[in-house]
Amino acid sequence: MTAALRILQYGVPADAVDEYIRIGESTAIAALNFFTRSIVATYEAVYLRSPNEADVARLLQEGEQRGFPGMLGSLDCMHWRWDKCPSAHADAYTGHYHKPTVRTCPAANYTINNHAYTMGYYLADGIYPRWATIVKTISQPQGAKRQLFARMQEACRKDVERAFGVLQARFNIVSVPARGWSDEDLYYIMKTCIILHNMIIEDERDIPENEHSAAQLETDTSNLGCQVSRDPNEEYAQFMLNRQRIRSVEAHNVIRNDLIEHLWSRAGELD
């Protein structure tokens, strides 16, 4: 464990720990691989879980305070494709990383510019698609309203970069060259760093003692079997409906325009 943690924290090559711990390079690599896979298998269901109702309520409250009702966080360059595997990205306010899912995320009810919404959104830059759950910046804003929106949206997005900077400072392996690690090894290394980071965030934040009990951990990490069916079912129909709602360009434009008006109306309060 000492070898694995030194490699993660300092980003040193595997053969560098031999001077301090006196174990060989191959043994250090085996120790790191065993450690990262054990951490992911044991704690992923808790520390990379989908947001629960308490998480969503906290994020919505913080987003409201910053002038963005309904905001759940920010998306930046550090992500995996949403349609292939769960994302791991930064919660812009606490530096807490989690993975969002379309079907299990609790509803977010809020109002912007007298329009009611039921899905939260993430702030993002211009490379992301125009979806209902993504509020992009305006690359060349025209007029005072749009300029204010772009300035505030980009300022909030800086938080995700600061959060990733904290992750790099704690685990230098994230910031150094890959040093020959395989794609699979890097996958587990990255997830391990995020899980350990989230453990630190949880320890530093006031959380009820019973929120992550041992019983919950055992329940969340149980490996339940998966049954495949080709018959139409209500869950799949609801998933496709949510997918269509999320990918709506019209909904994206509506919520961004509402945010432009909302920020302009309370510009004096945010100064």
N, C-alpha and C positions, 0 to 999 in steps of 0.2 A: 504493500500500500504506500509506503514511503517513496519507493521508486516511481510508482504511477502518479502520485500527487506532485512530485518534483517535476516530472515531465510535463504535466498539465499546467502547473503554476508558472514555471520558469521557461517552458518551451524549449528545453535543452534536448539534444539528441539522446537516444537511448543509451549510447555508450558513455555518455558523460556522467551518469549516476554511479558508474563503477568506482570512481574516485572517492565517493562519500559512503556508499552503501556496500561496495565490494560485491556486486553481482554482475554477471556478464550481460552483454547487449541483448542477446536472444531472450534471456530470462527477464530482463526489464521490459521488453516488448510483450512477452507473454503475460507479465503481471499487469501491464497497462490494458491489454485487450480483455483480460479476465475482469479487471476492475470496472472498466467502462461498460461492458456488457451486463455485469451484475447490477450496476447502478441503474441502468436503463430498464432492465427487466423488473427490478424491485420497486422503483419509484416513479416510473414514467406515468402511471395511471393517476398519481396524486399531483406531481409537480409539473406535468405537461398536460394536465386534464383540460377539458373544455370549460369555459367560464360558467359558474353557477349563478343563481339569482343574486347572491350577495356580491359577487364580483361585478356583475353587470350594473347593479345599483350603484356601487362605488364608482365605477368608471363613468356612468352617466352623470353622477353628481359632480365629479371633477371636471368633466367636459363642459357641463353647464357653467361652472365657475370661470372657465377660461373662454367663454363666449361661443362654444360649439355644443349646443344641446344634441344629444344622441351620439356623440363621438365615443368610440370604444378604445381608440388608440391610433397608432400610425403604422404605415407600412413603408419599408425602405428596401434597399437592395438585398438585405439578408433575408431570404425566404426560399422555400421550395415551391414548386408549382402546386397550386391548390387542387387541381384535378387529378394529381397523381399520388400525393401523400399529404398528411396533415402539416400545416405550416407551423413554424416556430418563429415567432416574431415578438417585437418588444411592445409591451404596454408602455405608452409614451410617458406615463406619469410616475410609475414606480420602478421602472426597469425590470418588471416581472414578465418573463416570457411564458407564452402559453400557445395552444393550438386551437384555432376556431373551427367549428364544424357547422354546416348549414342546418342539419336536422336537430341538433341537440342544444343549440344556444338558446337561452331563455329570451323571451320577447322583450323588446325595449320600446316602451311607450313614452313618447315625448311630443312636444309641439314646437314648430318653428314657423314664425310669420303667420300664425293662426291656421296652420295646416298640421294635421295629426299624422304621426308616423309610428310604425310598429317594428322597424328593423334598424338596428344601430349601424354605424358606418365607421370607416377608417379613413384618415387623411393620407393622401399619396401624391406622388409627383406625376409628371406627364407620361411616363412609360406604361402606366397601368390602364386597363380598359375602363370605359365609361359604364360602370355598373351602379346599381342603386345603393350598394353597400360601400362604395368608394367615392370619396369627394376629392377630386383632383384640384390642383392649383390652376391658375390661369397664367399661361406663359407670357403673354404680352397684354396685360390688363389695360383697358381703356376706360378712363373716367375714375373719379375719386372712390366710388363704391367698390368697384372691382379691384382697384389698387389696394384699398384697405383689406379686402378679403384675402388677396394673394399674400400680402405682408403678414397677416395674422395666421393664415394657414401654414405658410412656410416656417414661421416662428415656432408653431406648435410641433411641426414635424421634426424640428431639430432635437426634440427630446429623445427620439428613437436613436439618433446618432450618439447622443450622450449616454444613453443606456447601453448601447453596444460598446462604447468606450470603456464603461465600467467593467463589462464582461472581459474585454481585452486586458484591462489592467489587472484583474484578478487571475485570469488564466492566459498567460502570455502565449500559449500554444495556438490560440485563436489568431494572433496577429503575425506570427512568424511563418516562413515558407513551410509547405506541407512536409518537406524532408522525406519524401518517399513513402508516406503512409498511403495505404490503399483507400479506395473510395469507401469501402465498408468500414474501415478503421476510422476514417474521418467522420463518417456518419455517427458512430457511437461516441467519438471524442467530443464532437460538437454538442450532442444531446446531453452527455455527462456534464459538460461545463454549464449548460443552461440549467440542468436540474440542480446542481450544487449551488449555482447562483440564486435560484428560486428558494432554496432552503435558507440561504442567508437572508434574503428579503423577508421571508416569513418569520425568521427569528427576530429580525429587527423591527417588525411591525407588530402592533398589538392585535392578536388573533385569539378568539376563544379557544380554550384548551381542548375542547371536544371536537373542533372542526376537522382535524386530521387524526382521528383516533386509530389505534391499531386495528380495530374491527373494520373500519372503513378501508384501510389499506389492504387488508386481506380480501375484502369484497371487490375492490376496484382492480386488483391485480389478478384475479382469477381468470383463467384462460377458458372462456366459454366457447363451445363449438359453434360453427357457422353453418346454417342450413340454407341451401340454394334452392330457389323456386323460380320457375319461369311464368307462373300464373300471375295475372294482375292483382295487386293488393293496394290497400289504402295508403300504406306507408310510402310505397314507391310513387304513387300518384301525388302525394303531398310533397315528396322530395322534388319531383319534376316541376311542380307548381312553384316551389320556393326557388328553384334554379332559374325558372323563367322570370320571376319577380326580381331576382338579384341582377340578372343580366339586362335589365331594361335600361336603355340609353335615355329614354324619356324621363324615367324616374330619377336618374342621375342628374339630368339637367334641372329638374324641378327642385330637388333638395339643395343643389348648389345655389340656385337663384334665391331660394328662401334664406339660405345662410348669408348670402350677400346682403339682402335687405335687413336681416336680423342684426348682423354686425354693424351695419351702417346706422341702424336705429339706436344702438346702445354704444356708439363710438365714444361718447363722452364718459360713460361709466368705465370703459376699459382702459382709458388713458391713465 
